[in-house]
């Protein structure tokens, strides 16, 4: 008997539906193996520091003046 393979990458929101459809076939006609994998986020999404570095570069923020301003606002509250 000749067999053929089908590989499916299925999104987690339809995984159970696809699995239940495949299970309806006769057991002697289909052999299923399931494997769940976790897709990692790209590294750039995980590193918030590299994404935000240089964000205020063009604003020329004076940290001492900013700190005084913040303290003055706290004193008013």
C-alpha positions as CSV (number, residue, x, y, z in Angstrom):
1,X,0.0,0.0,0.0
2,X,1.3,3.4,-0.9
3,X,1.1,6.2,1.7
4,X,1.6,9.9,1.4
5,X,2.4,12.6,4.0
6,X,0.8,15.9,4.7
7,X,2.4,18.4,7.0
8,X,0.3,21.1,8.5
9,X,1.2,24.1,10.6
10,X,-2.0,25.0,12.4
11,X,-2.7,28.1,14.4
12,X,-3.6,27.4,18.0
13,X,-7.1,28.9,17.6
14,X,-8.1,26.2,15.0
15,X,-5.9,23.4,16.2
16,X,-8.7,21.5,18.0
17,X,-11.1,21.8,15.1
18,X,-8.5,20.5,12.6
19,X,-7.6,17.6,14.9
20,X,-11.3,16.6,15.4
21,X,-11.8,16.6,11.6
22,X,-8.8,14.3,11.1
23,X,-9.9,11.9,13.8
24,X,-13.1,11.2,11.8
25,X,-11.1,9.2,9.3
26,X,-10.9,5.4,9.8
27,X,-7.9,4.6,12.1
28,X,-6.5,2.1,9.6
29,X,-6.4,4.8,6.9
30,X,-4.7,7.6,8.8
31,X,-1.8,7.7,11.3
32,X,-1.6,11.0,13.1
33,X,1.3,12.4,15.1
34,X,0.9,15.8,16.7
35,X,3.6,18.1,17.9
36,X,3.1,21.4,19.6
37,X,5.7,24.1,19.2
38,X,6.0,27.5,20.8
39,X,7.1,30.3,18.5
40,X,9.4,32.8,20.2
41,X,9.0,36.4,19.6
42,X,11.8,38.0,17.6
43,X,14.6,39.2,19.8
44,X,14.0,42.8,18.9
45,X,10.6,42.7,20.5
46,X,12.0,41.3,23.7
47,X,14.7,43.9,24.2
48,X,13.0,47.1,25.2
49,X,16.3,48.9,25.9
50,X,17.5,48.5,22.3
51,X,14.2,49.6,21.0
52,X,14.1,52.8,23.0
53,X,17.8,53.8,23.0
54,X,18.4,57.2,21.5
55,X,14.6,58.1,21.8
56,X,15.3,61.4,23.6
57,X,18.6,62.1,21.8
58,X,17.2,65.1,19.8
59,X,15.4,66.6,22.8
60,X,18.5,67.7,24.8
61,X,17.0,67.0,28.2
62,X,18.8,68.5,31.2
63,X,18.4,65.9,33.9
64,X,19.0,68.3,36.8
65,X,16.4,70.8,35.5
66,X,13.9,67.9,34.9
67,X,14.5,66.7,38.4
68,X,13.8,70.1,39.9
69,X,10.7,70.5,37.8
70,X,9.4,67.1,39.1
71,X,10.1,68.0,42.7
72,X,8.3,71.3,42.3
73,X,5.3,69.4,41.0
74,X,5.4,67.0,43.9
75,X,5.5,69.9,46.4
76,X,2.4,71.4,44.9
77,X,0.4,68.2,45.3
